């Protein structure tokens, strides 16, 4: 949908008695608009245009494999990034990291956060064991399928 078409929808809604409008097109685009009904709002409600997104698997793991790093050669279970995004080892800049090298983890423990499209996605361990390598740094872009952790 083009900008001028969205603008026309907004203008038409502004001139009508409608206070709320939601449209879903066959190609998956959704438009939701809401007019001020005269009551004081804490913040304006913008028109939202959403593109359809494929479902994401938050956890991706494999059977034990050999991971080669410039510094070490480690065997263990790997946790890969399920998406492209920004890697964070802790929940906030002042918080402690979720895990460090040597940390004991259980299946389901949070290992890190990957921010993708302003959404914070917690990456959980699929294995019980000890973190032997962390292969990403804070605020670093990670790719889909990139190995983040080795757990043994």
Secondary structure, 3 states (H helix, E strand, C coil): CCHHHHHHHHHHHHCCCCCEEEEECCCCCEEEEECCCCCCCCCCCCCEEECCCCCCCCCEECCCEEEECCCCEEEEEEEECCCCEEEECCCCCCCCCCCCCCCEECCCCEEEEEEECCEEEEEECCCCEEEEEECCCCCEEECCCCEEEEEC
